[in-house]
């Protein structure tokens, strides 16, 4: 069964790889994209989406929505050009020829009403826009079949601070709102995403088939950053792609359900920390959500190559 996905993203390099992957995967239908601040500004995210949708022949009927510009904390967001490039696409600067109509944020309601229980929401950026939908349309959001969220770091180091992952650190207030009100949530944290490594050899192999166009230049830029930060890495992790893959291939992951607590102290060292609460503690009132803690890399390797090349890669 094809998954109908409403994607919330702050379109940097790994978000872009996700859109490339989705364009080549017949098991996934993107029915709308919400452009948020995060890796880049909201306007850069909008521009990137329009460029990518044209490049990868997405139907013009797919709506693009302007999402949040700033977090619910009221702070000005921090962007990461050293990771994703000045515009979010590594060395690529897209042109300004936007052929897509950009919808007002509240038009997302039409997607929710159209697909109802068949809709899966995948959030691969900050959670500000998603939280806003729960503030405005909580009952309608309860009709969504599933939520998949890239974020958090449970008992492993964060990638922004010692304890916090970027999406949760960027707007911990929004994270708390979503995890308080959303049902059927699956969280794909750094525990898993940092294991979804795409190596230069994989990229070179994929590039031979000519389906992914800009993937090689994107991943070369991305891998350079990760290799400088951690020379032992064999490539770069595709955090957002693996979150989308989880919607169709849960067998690729291991899961455990826990009540989750998010540290909302904006000025403290634990800001944005995600804590899986011991269920034996009867004092907790946090909602229980499903968290993935491990990835079957061999399955990911063969699946990713198969989709990105259009070939059936045999497992050995």
Secondary structure by P-SEA (a helix, b strand, c coil): ccccccccccccaaaaaaaaaaaacccccccbbbbbcccccaaaaaaaaaaaaaaacccccbbbbbcccccccccbbbbbcccccccccccccccccccbbbbccccaaaaaaaccccbbbbbcccaaaaaaaaaccaaaaaaccbbbbccccccccccccccccccccccaaaaaaaaacccbbbbbcccccccccccaaaaaaaaaaccccaaaaaaaaaaaaaaaaccccccccaaaaaaaaaacccccbbbbbbbccccccccccccccccccccccccccbbbbbbbcccaaaaaaaaaaaaaaccccccc
